[in-house]
Amino acid sequence: MASALAILFSLLTAGVCDMPTGEQTELNWQQACLQCPWAPQVLVPIVAFKNHIWLIGTSPGRETNRIWSSTNANDWKVEAKDTPFHQRIAYALLEYKERLYLTGGKETMSKNDVWASEDGVTWSQVCNGAPWKARCGHASTVFQGSMFLLGGTELLGAKVFADVWSSKDGKHWTCVTDDAGWAPRYGHAALSFDGKLWVVGGSRHDIDDESQRNEDLWYSVNGKDWMNVREPAPWAPRAGLGALTLHDRMWIIGGYGGFSVGKTNDVWESRDGQEWHLLEQSSPWKPRSYHAVTVLDSRLWIAGGRIDVDRIASDVWVSEPITRE
């Protein structure tokens, strides 16, 4: 009987492990800003660039973009009162070769343009019509010296993609594969970690249907050939999650799992993508999805996101993970 119980416990906890013997990671979340001067944001990323956090979004009562920056997430500076591109959401934003690159996103319709900035303030259009189809809700990261763009949706799940594209300048793009093997998705995350390109989570079609949430984890060593590492993953299926890398680990933060799961405020970490450790089941910040995350000064930052149907956040939380022996 005891042996059977041990086997059952092993099956139930597969993929969820404790930290290496003698180690324990602690999170010390602090609310850096309760109500930031920018309007409540959802589907709007933040990025660490030139020792600042950057956000391109709207202000209360305004229809135009504003560019904001901060070193501490409490004091925000308006760097620009407008941008040459129209207000949009669900775009990708990353740093590459000391420039910021913005790809795609949704205005009234989805876009397939690329914009770049050397200082975060002045933007120029690098590409007006990229060869990848107009999309929003895609993921983007830097891998093996190139920008990679993965998946996304034409418009609110109407057509969902599973393609992978790469570029070294934002103007010229190469289709690495038009079918990566993982289910077409949007609202997922992409990471470069341990010499591999990773894709996690996302939604296949209906955002509220939990059967359409992905609870898988894939990696590739070249962007073309993919391996399914975890399905199901130890965390609940989710889209609109936050994912990043810090201290030689991957981190997954919050997200939305559909009506039955709802929004989450859990935090997971992994050293290899195979075994995952649940650090917090319920963090002090409210459960949310389609929030923004970044790393600055070796700390995790989380901003905005959807709290419920009629509530979007404008707060910022920060934590410096501490590993104790």
N, C-alpha and C positions, 0 to 999 in steps of 0.2 A: 504493500500500500504506500509506504513511504517513498519507494522508488518511483511509483506511478505519479505521485504528487510532484516529485522533483522533476520528472520529465515534462509534466504539464506546465509547471512554472517556467521551465526553460523555453518552452514553445511560446508562451504568452509574452515573455520578455525578450524574445529574439530581436536583436538590433538596438535594444536599449541597454546601455551599460553604464556602470559607474566609472568615475574617473580612475586613472591609474592609481594603484595603491599608494596612499600617502598624499595624494593631491586632491584639492577641492577648489573649484572655481566659484567665486562669489560675485554677485552683481549688486551694485549700490546705486540704483536709479535715483536721480535727482531731477526735479522739474525745473528746467532752465528758464522756461517762459510759459506762463499760464495762458495768456492771450496775446499772441504776437501781433505786430501792427499790420501784417499782411492778412488778407481775407482768409477764412477757413479754406484749407486746400485738400483736395482729394485727386488722385491720379496725377499729381505733380511731384516730380522727383526733386531731391536736393543733392548737392555734390560738394565734396571738399576740393578746393582749388586755391592755390596760393595762400595757404594757411587761413582760409576763410570758408565758411559754409555759404553756398549760393543757392538762391531760390528765384525762379522766374514765375511770377504769378500775378494775381490781381490784388488790389486794395479794396477795402470796404467802400461801396458806392461808386466804384470806378469800373469801366469796361475795358480799359487798355492794360497791357502788361506793365509790370514794374519789375525791375531787377533789384533784389535785396541781397545784402551780404552781412555776415556777422562772424565774430571770432569766438563768441561765447553763447550764442543763441538767445541771449537776453536783450542785448543792445543791437538793433538792426539799423543798417544804413541803406537808404535808397540810392543805388548806384546809377540807375537810369529810370526815367519816368515813362519810357515807351520802348518798344523794340520794332525792328523792321518787319518781323513776322507777326501775324495776328495771334490773338489770344487762343491758346490751345491746351489740351489735356492729353494724358496718356502717351506722351512722347518719351524718348529715351535721351538721357543726358550723361555724358561721361567726359573724363579728362584723357587726352591722348596727345603725346608729344608736346606737352606744355600748352595745349589749347583745349578749350571746351568745344564739344561737338553735340549738336542737337539733331536728332533724326525723327522724322515722321510725326505722328500724333494726330489728334482730331481737332479740327476747327468746326465748321458745319459739316464737312466731309473729311475723311482721312487724307493724309498727305504722304508724299514720298520725296520730300525735299530734305536737304542737309544744310545746316548753318554752323558757323564756327566763330570762335572769339579767342583772341590772345590774352585778353584782360578781364573777361566776364562782362564787360560793359558795352563794347562796340562789336556788333555782329555783322558778318557778311555771308551771303548765300554761296555755298560751295557747289551745290548741285540742286537744280530746279526740278529735275525729274529723274530720280535714280531708277535703275533697271528693276529693282524690287517693287512689287505692287504697293500702292498706297496702303498704309496700315496704322493702327494704333495698338496700344497694349502689348507691344513687342518688348523683347529684352535685348540688352546690349552690354558688351564688356570688351576689355582688351585682352588678347590672347596671342602669344607667339609673335608679338610685334605688329599686330594688326587689330583694327576694330572689327568686332563681330556683331552681327545683327541676327536675331533668331526669333522665328515665329511671329505671332501677332494676329490681329483680326482686321478685316477690311472695314467693318463697322458693326460694333455691338454683337459680335459673334455670327454675323451673317455669312461670312466666309472666313475660316480660320486656317492659318498657315503652319507648316512644319518645315519650312525651308531655312537655310543658313547662308548668310552672305558675309563677305569680308572686304575690307578696304584699308589701304595704307594712307589715304589722303582725304577720304570723304567724298571725293568726286568720281573716282573710278572704282566700281564694285565688281566682285567676282562671286558667282553663285557656287558656293562650296558643295551644296546639295539641295535639290528641290524637295527631297523627302528624307528627313533625318532618321526616320524609323520610330521616333516617339510620336504619340498622338498630337495632331495639330492643337495649338493652345495659345491663349493670351492671358495676361495677368500672371505670368510665370516670372521666374528669376533666372539669370545666367551669371555664373561666377567663373573666374580663372583661379584654379587652386591646384597645387601639387603637380604642375605640369600638365593639367587636364582642363578641358572646357566642360562645365557642368550646367545642366538644366534641371530645375526643380519646380514642381507644382504647376499651377495654372488651371485654366478652365477650357473645356473643349467647345461648349456652345452656351447653353442657358446658364447664366451666372448664378441663378438661385437654385438650380437643380443639383443637389449634392452628388448625384450619380455622374455629373459632368465634371466634378472636381478631380484633379490628378493628385495621386499620393505616391508618385514615383520619383525616382532620381536617376538621371542618366549622365554619362560622361563620355568624352571623346578625346583622343590624343591629337586629332587633326581637324576636327570640325565636320568631317564627312562620315566617318564610321563611328557608330554610337553603341554603347553597352548599357543595358539596364542594370543598375547596381542594386536598387531597392524598390520592390513593388510587392506588397504595399510597404510604404515607409512607416516608421514607428509613430509619426505624428498624424493627426487627422488630415484628410484631404483638404486642400485649400488653394485659393487663388488670391491675388492681391497681397501676397506675403512680402516681408522684408527679408533680404538675404545679402550677406556680405562676408568678407574674410578679415580676420584679425588674430594675431598671435598664433599663426600657423594652424588656424582652425576655420571651419565654415560655421556660420551662424544663421539660424532661421528664426524670424521674429514675427509673431502674429499672423493675421490673414483671415480669410473668409471661407467657410466650408459649406455654405448653403443653409437652407432653413433649419435643418435638424441640428447642425453643428454650430451655426452662428459665427460671430466674430470671436477671435481668440486674442489672448495676450500672453501666450506662452513663449519661452525662449529655449532653443535647442542648439547644441554645438556638437561638432564632430572633427576628429583629426584626420579621418581617412575617407569619409563619405559612406562607409559601411556600417560602422557602429556609432550610435548617437546617444547623447546624454541630455536628458531633460533637466535644465538648470532651474527653470521657474515654470510652474503650471499656471500661476496667476501673478503677473507683474503688477506694480502699483499704478501703471498707466491703464486707462480704460481699454477693453478689447476693441480692436479696430482692424480695418482692411484698407488696402490701397493707400497706405501711408508711405512716407519716404524715409529711407535710412541711409546713413553714410558713416564713414570712419574719419575722425579728425583727432590728432594728438593722442592716438592709441585709445580712443574712447568710442563707444557706440552712441550714435545719435538717431533719434526717431522723431519725426515731425508730422503733424496733421493726420489725415486719414478719415475714413467714414466710421462714426461711432454707431449710428443707427440710421433708419430711413431718412429722417429729417434733421440729422445733426452731423456736422462735419467739424473736425477739430482744428484749432489754430495754436496748439501747444507744442512744446519741444521738451523731450526728456533726454538725459544723458547718463551714461554709466561707464565706468572704467573697470573692466573685468580684472579681478585679482585672483591669482592662483596661489593657494597656500599649501605648503608641505604638511 
